[in-house]
Amino acid sequence: MPSPRDALHPLALRSTATVADGESGRFLPVQADESLAVRLASAEQTLRDISHALAHDLRTSLRHVASYAQMLGDPVHAGQPEQVARLALKVLDSSRRLQRLMESVSALARLQAVDLQPETVDTARMVRSVIGELDERGGGVRVACSVAPGLPPIRADAALLRRVWQELLDNAWRHALSHAAPRIDVRCEAVPGGNAYFVHDNGLGFDPEKAAELFGLFQRAQGAPTPGLGLGLAMVRRIVECHGGRVWATARPGEGASFGFSLPVGGG
């Protein structure tokens, strides 16, 4: 049986569910008999987040696509195949970014529309599958990935948990590319009430004082060769919080970063 001291462990699991406060943006504890109010408050926050996405990044991505497409159609480039190819790649990249943005916004909305469907997930198998997807998408760019043996299974909604690993590993992959020998390490350790999972990259790291901000909407760590959308870590936080867990980030500038989450052994 855990001792009272266990509750003070920095990665100890929460004993109550949480919800995003619409005014402060903080995650606050709630009681089970307030479930309806919790769902309504969370849904309202999600609607605000989606509106923010549509008003900012969506508009920017559309402007980039239109701008590059207009340049591509300019007759001045008719005899410049290399320039045409470069602009065509810009259009493709902007279109893919727009697609990822829409998928992320859709995923944020779905978090409010469905109940969790917990099942026991083979963590190691899921992590290696996501790494394989990143490897295929890397276009020949190799990142050394080390997965600690014996990762314990997680009881969680499999689709949402996969999204957590996709976002954390994609974030680590992009930042590791700033290193001459990019590397990602995945490990786990037992904590009071559950397990903590860590994803470490050897990129440039970030200012430790800004760690909490990285899980906010449209917050991006500096230094990644290819910037993210600013939605991934916010989504990770919401999914983990929905399961009764916690998220965190630690780093030292120039020495890489570690992102992780903890979940109860028996599920949220």
Summary of the structure (lengths in Angstrom):
residues: 268
radius of gyration: 20.1
end to end distance: 18.9
largest distance: 75.2
contacts: 797
relative contact order: 0.14
helix: 50%
strand: 19%
